[in-house]
Amino acid sequence: MKVKWGWIFYAGLKAERKLMEARKNDHIELAFSSQIPEAGIDRRFNYEPMTGSHRQGELQPFTFLGKTLRVPMWVSSMTGGTVLARTINTNLARACNEFGMGMGLGSCRILLENDIYLPDFDMRGILGDDLPLYANIGIVQLEDMLLDGSWPRLVEMVYRLRADGLIVHVNPVQEWLQMEGDVLKNPPFETIQEFLQLSRLKVIVKEVGQGMGPGSIAKVMSLPLEAFELAGFGGTNFARVELARSTSWQRQLYDPMASLGNTAGDMLNTINGLVKSNAEISCRQIIISGGIRSFLDGYYHISRSLLPSIFGQASNFLSVARGDYEDLRMFITGQVNGLRFARAFLQVKE
């Protein structure tokens, strides 16, 4: 059978022309609905199309938290002790392994009560040995365990999880508003300082969504921490979460508390100021989270940081980690590709 190569070539050209015409028609139709007023411009960046190339944004491996990451992204602590915890954590650990990210587990408090939940948190085998994995406990639980002398159980839990260290989340607003909330007896700075002196664990400190002011930031940065996660105001607001669980009169009474806090940008400005002033800083790594909704937010903040930094996301990951892994994979792929574009063509304005 003779193949009519000329006819095949002609058919190919015709099909390609139809695709091009369809694309151009789309451009014409969509142009009218895709106009953005000047007020909508992102003024954090200068867009420099003449000085970069698509290949210049490639990400290189780097050291953070003592291990090698391939992308400057962090899975911020989210959930623990729920029926979905194992699915969520498994998907996230798998993604960290594939993309080269670090991971903070959700609150591991339930493991101190019953080992039956260990498989929900035991992600080292999925994540791999070469990436950071941190357990998580609340400041109130840490304080109680120091007071009754049971804190070695916390160290043992970290070892059972084969985690690199422990995240201590500081959440006085959330505890105050939570119906089942606990009472802080001592300033968190003193509790964490004591724990660092007693244990040899690597420790990360974070707030849970309200951020911290300059006085608290100075205290945190003076501690010999592995890192400080900002968790600034603008992401998941746990004050608002707890108010939604309370009675109507409590919501009306305490609603103003949900508006208290400091943004990641505010906190980063404070930290940069400490660095510029040559203040005594023992903590030298930053995870910037809270209000990070896209790769552009993350790129903006880590570009401004004077200390080694990565950016974390929680709710964005959570929204796509509860089901099929491919949804999570597509989301992270988009974030990484967007970050590559930003590195190639965007300059952060001073």
N, C-alpha and C positions, 0 to 999 in steps of 0.2 A: 504493500500500500504506500503510495507516494504521499509525502507530507507537503502540503502547500504552504511553505514557509512564508511566502509573501502575504498570503491571506491571514495567517496567524499574527504576523507583525502588524498588519493593518488593524486587525481586531483588537490587538493590545493597545494600539494608539487610540483607537476609538473609545475603549473602556476607560483609559486614563483621562481622555478629554472629558468624558461624562463626569468622572469624579471631580476633576478640576472645576467644571462648570457648576456642579452641585455645591462645592466649597465656596466658590465665589458668590453664588446665590445666597448661601447662608450668611456670608459676610455682609451682603447688602441688606438682608432682612434684619439681621441682628445688630447692625450698626446703629439703628434708630433707638433700640432699647438698651444699648450698652454704654451710653454716655454718662460720665460721672462729673458732677460739678466740681469746681475748683476747691470748694470746701471739703470735698471727700479725699483729697490727696493725703498720703501718708508722709508727713513732714519730718519724720525721724531720719529719712535717708536722702542721699543724692543718688539718683539713678545714672550710672555711667556706662552707657552702651558702647562707647568707643574704646574703652581701656581694658575690657575683659573678654574672655571667650568662655564658651560653655564648658570647656575642659579645665579651666583654671579653678573652678570651685570644688574640685575633687578633695575629699576629706582624707587626711592622713592619720594613722594610729597615733595615740598620745597616752601618756601616763596620767592617771587620776585615781585617787584613793589607793595608790600602790599597785594598780593593775592597768593593763592596756585596754583602752576603749577605742572603738573605731568610729563612733559618732558622739558628739558632745550632748547626748541626751540621757535622761535619767527617768526611770519609772518611779515616780513618787509614791510613797506609802498610801494605800487606799483602804482595802477592806480586809477583815479577818473574822473568822468565827461564824460565817454565814453559809447557807447551803451552796451558794455559788462560789465560795472562796477558792475551792480547788480548781474549778474551771478557769476562773479569772487568773489566778496565780500561775497555773500551768501555761495558759496562752501567753501571758506576759513573760514568763521565764523562757519560753520557746523563742519569743521574739527577741529578747535580749541576747540569746545565744546566736541567733541568725544575724542580727544587725550590729552586735558588739556594744551593748549598752549595759549599764548597771541598774540594780533593782533594790528598792526598799520595800520590805514586806509591810502589810498592814499590822495593826496591833496584835501582838502575839500573847496577850494577856491570858487568853483561853488555854494556852499550852501549859501555863503554870497551874491550871486547875485539873486538866485531863489530857493525857497523851493521846487519846483517841483521835484528836484533831491534828496530830502531827503531819499526816500525809497532805493535809490542806496547805501546809506551809513549807514542807520539805522539798525545796525546789533546786537544791544544789546539783542534783543529778541531771536535771534538764538544762539549767543555766550553764553548767560547766564550771571547772575549777578556776578558769582564767579571768573571770569577770566578777565585779563587786556584788556581794549580796549582804544586805543588812537586815537584822531582826528589828523589832520595834516594840517599845513599851511606853506607857504614859508616865508623866512626871509624878502623878499621885501614887501610882503603883510602886515606882522606884523609891519614893519617899517612905512609903509604908514598909518596904522590904529592908530599907536601911535602918528604920526605927526598931523593927523586930528581929533584925539580924539574919533574915532569910535571903539576903541579896545574892549569896552564892548560887541559889537555885536559878537566878536570872542568868548568871554566867554559864551554868550548866546547860540551860536552854539554848543559848547562843551556840555552844559547842555541838549540841545535838543536831541543830539545824545546819551545821558546818558553815555558819555565816562568818563574815569577816569582822563583824562588830555589831553595835547596837545603836539604833536611832532612838533618842528620847524625845517624844513630842510634848511640848509645853502648851497647855490649853486651859488657862484659868477662866477665860470667858465661857468656853463650852461647859466646863464643870459647873460654873455658877448657874447657868441656865438649864442644865440637864436635870430632868426630874429625878434621875438616879445618881446625880453628880456627887463627887467626893470633894472633901475640903482640903485645901493645901494648908499645911501647918507651918511650913518654912518657905522662904524665898527659893524658887527653883535653882538659882545660881548656887546657893549653898549646898543644895542636895546633889547637884551634878558635880560640883567640886569635890565633895566627899566621896562620891562613887568613883571618880577618876583616881583618887588617892588610894582607894581600897582595891580596885580591880585593875587588871591590865588590858581590859577591852578597849578596842578602838570605838570611839563614840562620835555620833553625829547628833546635833541638836537642831530641832525645827519647831516652829509654831505650826498651827494647823489651819491657818487661813486668815488670820487677822494681822499677821506681821508683828513687828516689834519696833519700838522707838529707839532713839539714839542711846539712852542710858542702858537699856537692856542689851543692845547690840555691842556696846563697848565691853560689857561684862562677858558676853558670849565669846567675843573675839579674844579675850584675855585668857581663855581656857585652852589647854592643850588638846583640842578636839581634832578629829580627823577631817571634819568639814562642818560647815554651818549651812543648813538649808533654810532659805529665807521664808518660803511659804507665805508670801505677802498677801495683803488684802486685794481682792479682785478675782480670786478663783472661787472654789467652793467655800461658802461662808457657814461654818459650823454653828455659829451663833444663830443664824437664820434657820438652819436645820433643826436645832433644838427647840427654837420658838415654834416651829411648825408642828412639833410633837406636844406642845404644852396647851394649856387651857386658853380660852379667848382673852380672859382678863390678864393672864401672864403675858400674852403676846402684846397686848396694848400697853402694859406697864413697862416691859423690858425691850420693846422693839428698837428704841434708840441705841441700845448696846450693839446691835448688829451692824451699825455704821461706824463702829470704832476700829481703828487699826492704822497700819502703814503699808503702802504698796511696796512691791519688790523694787521699783525704781527709787522710792524714797530710801529704802534700806541700803540699796547699792550705793547711793550717793553718800550715805553715812559711812559705809565701809571704805569707799574710795577716799573719803576725807581722812579717816584714821590712817590709811596707808600713806597718804601725802604728808601727813603731819608727823610721820615716823613714830606713831604711838606704839606702845608695847602690844604686839599682836602675836599670839601663839597659834591661833587657828589660821591656816594659810590656803584653804580651799573652800570654794563657794558653790552651792547648788542653788540656782535661781529658779524659784517656782512661785506660783500664786499669780493668777491672771495671765499665764502663758497660754494663749489660745492658738498660736500657730508658730511655724518656723521663723516668721518675721519677728515676733515678740522675743523668741529665744535668741536669735541672731543679734538683735539690738542690744539686749542686756549683756550677753557674754562678750560682745565687742567692746562694751564700755567698762567692763570689770578690770580692775588693776591687779586682781588676784586670779590664779587659775580657776576657771569656772566652767560649769556645764549647766544646761537648763532642764528642769523637770516638768513633767505634766502628770496629772492624776485623773481628773474627770474626763479629759479627752481620751485617754487610754481606756478608762473604765467603760466608756460608752460603746466601745467596739470590742472589748475583751470578753464579754459575757457570752458570746455565741461562737460562730465559726471562726477559726484561726485566720482564714484568708481575708476576712474583713479587717482584722487587726493588721495583718501583713500589708495590705494595700494602703491602709492609713499611714503606717510608719514609712513605707516606701515614698509616699507623697511628701511627708515631712522632710525626709532626708534629701529628696530631689529638690525640694524648695529651698532647703538650706544651702545646697550646692549652688543654686542660682544666685542666692543672696550673696554668697562669698565671692562670686565672680563679678557681679554687676552693681552691688549696692555698697555705698560708703556711708557709715553712720555720721550724721552731722554732729559737730562739736556743741 
